[in-house]
Structure formats: C-alpha cells, structure tokens
C-alpha cells in the first residue's frame, strides 16, 4: 500500500513538476513579503497541491523557528487546480480562520508566483502513517490512546471555530520535527476539504441536506454519512478518527480489499454491515465505546469531547512526560471541565 500522504511530512522523494501539469515549479520563491527561499526536497503531495522544503537564501539562523526558520514548508497549488476555481486556493480561507490554533500549523506568508499559489508554513515531521509503517504496521494501545485524546483536543478547537476538517486520516496527522521540543506534538494538516458548519450571520448550524453524488474525503476513512452525500458536520470527523485509530492499532480495516469502479459504494456497504463489536474485536474496549458513541451521533449534535477523551484515559500512563505523544491539549479540556463543575 502506498503512502498517499497529504501532509507536510519530511521523508518523501524529490520531484519538481506537478503530475499532469507542464508548469515547472520555480527554483526560488518569495511571496507576500517573505524572505527568498530555495526549493529543496519534496515533502509530500495532497489532494490540493504539493509540498517542498524551502531553505532561506540569506538571513535567519539554524536555531530559529517560525517565520525566521532556515527551513520552511512551501505548499504549491497550480492556478488551474480544482481548489483555485475562484482565485486563491479555498484552503487559504480555512488557514486564515484556523492557522496557528492548537494543532494546526502556522502559515507565515502566502502569495502567487508564476502559475502557482504558495503558502509558507512551519515544517513538520513524519505523519502517523509514516510512524505506523516504520513500527511494524501496528501501534500499542497506549500510543493509539494518546493519539485519540490529542486528536480530540485538536478537533474540539477546530470545531469551536466553526469548521470541520473533512479528511481525518493517518496521513493528515503529523508530528513535530524530530530532535526538537515539538517532536511529540501532534498536528492536523491539509485543510482543503475543511468546511464551515456554522452560518456566519446567525451562528446557527447549517441545515441538513443529502446529495448522493457529492462524496468528499478519503474512501478508507470517510464516515458513512460522507459516502451517502450528507452535509458534513462534527460527527463525520469523529467517525473518521475512529476508523483511523482502529487502523493504526490493528493494521487493517475490513473494507480495504474492495476494488473496482463502485469501490466507494462497496466500502460504504461494508462499513454499514460491520458492527462496532466486529470492527473492534481485537482492540481495547475504549475504542469500541468511542465508535458506538460517534456512529450514533445526530447531525447537529455537539460532541462531549471531555467524555470521549476520558474513555481513553485508562490506557494512558500516569506520567505525561514519558507519554509517546504530547497530550497537553487533552489535559486542558479535562481541566476546564473540572473547573466549570467546581464553579
């Protein structure tokens, strides 16, 4: 199985030209008042563009982070791509709303150069798919539980700002750069399918709709509602997270063998026929409980994030300093709930 990573992951082969697109990538990039960057190795490719390492031509220092860093991630999207129908990539709007918030990488500069729209972002480390693949294609219960609680804290923050991610999967969760203080910190990237579920004028939840020809996401991890063309809402991110966690722990999902032109239909049918007991039969009880809750959520229901996080606490060691993933975000949610109950 290939790595279809859509993240800013730092271990992909080099390449300089977008497939199916004759416009070469520029050798150097300077956009929106940024320093000049020289394009180096390729980091990854998502549904919405390609990502390279950019190295400052002058200035900066090796220890600096953020906009002063020597190396950044440069995300290129061609002006004729599906995300740029009306000008700059739709993803830019989502990063404007979410960039730099808990678990979302910060965009330092953005602009257009030649045929490409370019975002200059923090460079990150391996994706959870990379980590899973290099760990014998399985993960321990504690590792998966730490991923679960921190992912929930990232999604809670994203949802609190009125957005659903729309493509939760192992390839879109990245760790910080190795050998830095952020190497155990989890990030959620590739916001091209992010969607507002709040009507901005009134602050109300969007209305329910169903358009069977409108599939969004990745077939393996998409919610059943996404397969059926139902309007995206918070429950979909959580169902995709459940499939992601089961995959990382078990190494496989029952519908991975489905092939052919009607693959999406067959996968949807298999998901609907697979009970939480069957899917989670080799997983800790916490995962089954999580899946049972999220697949039964109503369209506009607000998830009880602290309750969902608490399901996994029994699997996580007592000392936060030695956990395989930094769980500070999850701890904050539990602390806030505790404080409000005391108050």
N, C-alpha and C positions, 0 to 999 in steps of 0.2 A: 504493500500500500504506500503510495507516495505521500509526501508531506505537502498538502495544499495550503500551507500556512499563509494567512493573510496578515500576519503581524510583523512588527519591526524586529524580527529575530536575526541574531547576528552570526549565522553559520550557513549561509546559502552560497551556491555557486555564483561566480561573477557573470555578468551579462550586460550589454549596453543598448539593446534595441527591443522595443516592445513587440511581442508577437502579433502578427497580423497588422503591423503598423510600420511604415517605412521611415518615419521620422526618427533619426538617431537622437539619443539623449545628449545634452550638451556636456562638454568636458568640464566646464566650470559653471557655478551657479551663484547668482547674487540677486536676491529678491526682497522687496519690502524693507529696504534699509539694513539688510543683513550683511555680515562680513562676506568675503568671497570664499566659496568652498570649491575644492577639487573633488570630483566624483571618484570614489574608490569602489570597493567590492559591493556586490549586490546582497541585500539582506533578505528580501522576500518579495512575494507577489500576492496581492489580494484580488478580490473581485473588482476593486476600484483602484487600479494603479500599481506601480512598482516602487520598491524602497531600496535606496542605496546608502552607503556610508558617505558622508561629506566631511572632508578634512579642511580646516581653515588654512588658507594660503599664507596669511600673516596674522600676527596678534594672538591673543588668547594664551593660556598655559595649560600644561598637561593635567594639572590638578583641578582646574576649574570645572564647574558643572553648569547646567542650564545654557543660557544663550552665549556664555563666554567659553563653553567647552571647545576643545580642539576638534572633537569628533561629534557629529550630529547625525540624525537620520533624515534623509531627504526623500519625501514621498512625491512621486511624479504621477500626474494624471493627464493624459492627452486631451486636448481641447475637443476632440470628436468622440470621446468616450461616453458611455451611457450615463455617467454621473454628471456630465457637463452640458446637458441639453440647453440650459438657460444661462450659460456663463460659467463662473467659477464652480468647482465641484460642490454638490449638495453637502458632502461630508464637512466642508468648511463651516457651514452653518451649525452643524452639530458640535464641532470642536469649539466654536465660539461660545456655545452655551455650556459645554462640559469640560473643555480642556483645562488641565491643571487641578480639577477637583479630585477627590480621593480616588486613586486607582486609575485615573485617565492621564496619559502623558501630556505634557505641556507643549503647545505649538508656539514657537518663538517668533517666526516670521512666515509670511506667505505672500505669494505673488505669481506673476506669469512670466515665463522666459521662453521665447520661441513658440513652439507648438504645445508647450507643457505648462500646466499649473503645478506649482511646487509648494509644499509645506516643509518647513524646517522644524524638526521636533527633537525631543530628548531621545538619545539612542538607548535601547534596552537590550536585555539578554535573551536567553532561549525561551521558546514557547513551552507550554505544558506538554504539547505533542512531542517536542524535542526531548524533554526530560523523560517522559514516558518511554519513548523509543530507545533512549540510551540507558534505561533502567530495566531492561529485560521485558519491556512492554507490559509492565504491571506497576502498580503503586501500592504502598502499605495503606492500611486503614487509617492510620494517623495522618499520613500525608494527604490523603483524599479528604479527611475531615477538616484539616487546616485549610485546604483549597476551598472546601464548601463554605466555611464560615467567613473567610475573607472575601470570596466571590459574592456572597450575600451582602456583605457590607458595601462593596463597590456598587452592586445593583441597587441597593437601598438609596445610596447617594444619587445615582443616575435617575432613578425613578422619582426621587424627591424634587428633581429639577424638571420633571415633566417629560422625560424621554425613556423609551425602551430601546435596548441595544439592537435586537432583531437578528443577531447571528452569533449567539453564545456557543462556543466550541473550544476544544483544547488549543487549536491553532491561534485563537484570538486572545488567549491569556498568556502574558509574557512576564517573566521575572525581570528584576533589575539587572544591570550589568554585573558579571562575575567580578569578584575581588573588590567590590565597592560596598559601602554601607547599605545599599539598596538591593543587594543580590538575593535577599529572601522576600522582597516586597513584590506583591502581585499587581499587575496592570491589565486592564481590558482595552484592547485596541480595535482598529478597523471599524469606524463608526458610519460607514457608507450606507448601512441599512437602518441606522438609528432613526427613530420616528417619534414625534411628539404625540402623546396620548391625551394631552390637555388642550382644550380650546382656549387660546390665549386671551380672548376678550373677556370670557366669563370664569375661567379657571375650572370649567366643568370637564368631566371625562368625555372623550369622543364617543359618538354613537356607534353601536354595533352594526356591522354590515358583513355580508358574505359574498365574495366573488371568486368562485372556484378556479378561475383561470389566472388568479393573482398569487402565485407562490413566491414567498420571499424567504431567503435563508439558505441553509445547507441541509440537504435531504437527510443525512445521517442523524443530525441532532435537532432538527426542527420539531416544534410541537405539532400535535395532531391538528390543532386549530389552524396553524400556518399551512399545513397540507390542504386543508379544506377551504382556504382562502378567506378565513375570518380576520376581521380587523385586529391588528396587533395590540396587545395590552401586556400588563406586567406579568400575568400568569405564563405567557409564552417564554419569556426569558428564564423563568424558574423551571419550567419543564425541560427546556434545552439544557439548563445547568444540571438537572437530574440525570439526563442521558450522558452528559459529559463526565459526571462523577462515576457512573456505573462503568462507562468505557475505560476510564483511567484505572479503575480498580480491577475489573475483570479482564480487560484487554480486548473485549469484543462486545458488539451489540447483536442481538439475534437477527436483525434485518440487514446486516452487512452483505449478505450473499445475493441480495436482489439485484437483478440486472435488466437491461432492455429499455425500450422507448418509454414504457409505462412504469419505470423504476419508482418514481415518486408515489404513484398510486399503490404499488405493491408494498412499499415501505410503510405507507400510512396504514394500510390494511393490517400489516404485521404488528405495528405499534398498537393499534386498537385491539388486536387479539391477544396481546401479551400483558398479562396482569402484573401488578407490582410484585406479587409473590414470585412469579416466574422470572421476571427480569432481575430481581434482587436476591435470587435463591442462594447465591454464593457471596453475598455482601453482608456487612453489618446491618442489624435491624434499623439503625438510624436512617440508612439510605431508603429502605422500603417505606418507612414512616414519612420521610420527606416527599418521595414520589407520590404516595397516596394523597397527601395534602394538596400538592400543586396540580395534579391532574384533575382534581375536583373543584378547583377554584372557579368562581364566577368571572365573567368578562371584565367587570369594572371593580372587582374586589381588591382592596388594599392588602397586600401580604402582611402577615405578622412576622416581620423579619427577626425580631428577638426570639420569638418562639422557634422559628426554623433554625436559627443559629444554635439554640440550646439543645436541639436534637443531637448535635454532633459533639457536644462538649465531653461526653463520656469517653470518646475515643481519643481525646487530646491530652497529652501530658500536662502536669500542673505547672511546669516552669516555662513561661513564654520565651525565655532567652534561648532555649535549645530546641524550640519547635522548628520543623523543616521549612515552614512558611511563616512570615511575619503576620500575626493576627491582631495587630493594634486596632484596625478598623472595626473588627467584630467586637473587641473588648469595649470600645467606646459605645456601641449600640447597647450592649448589655448594661453598662454603667449608667447610661442615660435613662434606660427603662427603670433601673433600680432607684435612681434619684427621683424620678417622677412618681414612683409608687410610694417612696418615703414622704415626698412633698404632699 
